[in-house]
Amino acid sequence: MNRPAILLTTAALALGTLVPATVAGPAAAAPRAGGAASARGPLATAVGHSHPEVLSVRGVGVYRIGASLAALTSNGHIDWTAPGCGGVVHAGVTGSWAGVLLLAFHNGRLVEVGTATAPPRSPAGASVGMSFDELEAIYGRRGSLIRNDAGDAEAYLVRVGSRVELFTGHPIRPGVGYFQVGPASFVERNFRQGGSC
């Protein structure tokens, strides 16, 4: 198994123990913190979290693609960092997103936001826990099932300009285990070719 796959597997398993799973039913069925169910939308919230449910190719909240690691750290939005190789630094976040989002910075700039939980969902409503067939039904011609260059992993890719939504497989069960967004030059390339070291 290559290093990115090990990192994603570890992250998925770690997040699975830290964050209650909500993939068993639709987010709309989950009650708000106040107890009443609400219609799903960009400002709807999940139980125990006060953040929006939508993760887009621009990122989410203060975690915008292109944001500076130094600025996010100095403003208290980064909990931990783990240096990778090739100028990549992985990071965990603080606040209501803690245990939900994982970040990757390249040369000090945010290039990937990912999650192994649901919510968040994509703007189209896709999320971790869905099957690749469900993604196909949501995206149609806008997305496609792809394989990495080694031919040992598949993912569902949606292009939005120069950025992508990438839904990768789960290490234990069929379907989506990780949802990430960012520039195709980083996110898609890393999936297809693996990490640089």
Buried (B, 14 or more C-beta within 10 A) or exposed (E): EEEBBEBBBEBBBBBBEEBEEBBEEEBEEBEEEEEEEBEBEEEBBBEEBEBBBBBBBBBBBBBEBEBEBEEBEEEEBBBEBEEBEEEBBBBBBEBBBBBBBBBBBBEEBBBBBBBBBBBBBBEBBBBBBBEBEBBBEBBEEEBEEBEBEEEEBBBBBBBBEEBBBBBBBBBEEEBBBBBBBBBBEBBBBBBBEBBEE
